[in-house]
Amino acid sequence: MIAIPSMSFQIHNTLSRRKEEFRSLQPGIVRMYNCGPTVYSRAHIGNMRTFLLADLLRRWLELSGYEVRQVMNITDVGHLTDDDAGEGEDKIEAQARREKRDPWEISRGYTELFLSDLAKLSFVPPLVHPRASEHVPEMLEMIEGLIAKGHAYRVGDDVYFDVKSFPRYGALSGNRVAELEAGARIAVREEKRNPEDFALWKSDPAHLMKWKSVFGEHGFPGWHIECSAMSRKHLGEQLDIHTGGEDNIFPHHECEIAQSEAFTGKTFARYWMHARFLQVDGGKMSKRLGNCYSLDDVVAKGYEPRHLRYCLIRGHYRQPLNFTWGILEECRSALESLDDFVRRLRVAAAAGGPARGEELVAAARASFDAAMDDDLNTPSALAAVFALRGATLEDRLGPQAAHAALGFLERVHAALGVLRLEQQNLDQQVEGLIRARLAARKAKDFAAADRLRGELVALGIALEDTPRGVLWKRADGTGGGPIQ
Ligand SMILES: [Zn+2]
């Protein structure tokens, strides 16, 4: 089925600092690049909040009828410990030293863990997860091109980008070169033309992950040029949307724009979207406080990955959001109430009865879509789902409306990825016991019915009698549905 892309999707563009109607460069196709992780440690739940922005966008654009070409990179070399100044040690090599392991082993291990976290959190896989270390020739091509065009210069075996050669430098972050110069944050390297010039290529014989190039024997790329080269290789010279965390705006994305636009002469990305940091216990996550939780910590406490996913999308991506274990517990209850809603809708859809309640479902769907079209306003979108649940608790839906509500929840799940809609089949023994108990109740043999219920409880199956049939569910909360 070919859907016509929605024309009303509004996104907040960091570049213009306002909401704009989204239009793709090529009709029906979206090219999207997401800055991925630097794989020197386990991704924490705050990182996941940033990556979820990419996944929500991907899902909503597809539901709106676009083909989405999505690329999320893996930074496995060249990201230095002092992000702002582009100085310090390579984060991966520093971690390798701490763990007394090979840096390649470090990056491979954490890349695998990252991809497995994404899968557990129901991320839709992108077209490709390019690794920086596999794109060095593409980076060198751009660096040499930037030198040829007068935007970069060599100092010994290092290469720097000349920010004064690119007048728009600072447009994304609002930083002005003059102000940056006045600030003392950037350690001034004598050999740079301007203090805020950043490295495209560095040479260091002691670096373990290094490449031979025209610039010398022992070089490695700067972090920023990696994304310019990988996005160009996989998506072409112009992107529709580029995402990242709020900390990427400066210097990383500012530098990407300068490199890519100086090289191609074209606008690099038209929409820039940035997710706010997650707070934990009302403050910044920190290793010192021991609250840089990973998905494993969440699962070890008995939660499902989808509980965390819900917890991270229940706030709007541009607003502050807090995480505590108490909030995660509330999220679990909220999702269980929706699981229960699904079971009740299945009963109502299968039962007879007059047509009623269609307008409630249509209104919920319209509010959900309007919220998602409004810069992915997930809290409002979720509110529409809970409003429908609240309005229909008293069995106010007829069978057709219950069907429509289940269809709406499928759309919600396609957009948000947090519901449990699959119907779990009962094994024949359990179904036989439920039916035998129903028959016993019909025959008013309540002793037999109670005994059969006891057998089901022993098998981990809970039953609830409703006016429209019996609802079963597993005691561990997985699965469940109606039996007529
Ligand atoms: Zn990047």
Boltz pocket constraint, residues with backbone or C-beta under 6 A from the ligand:
constraints:
  - pocket:
      binder: B
      contacts: [[A, 34], [A, 35], [A, 36], [A, 223], [A, 224], [A, 227], [A, 252]]
      max_distance: 6.0
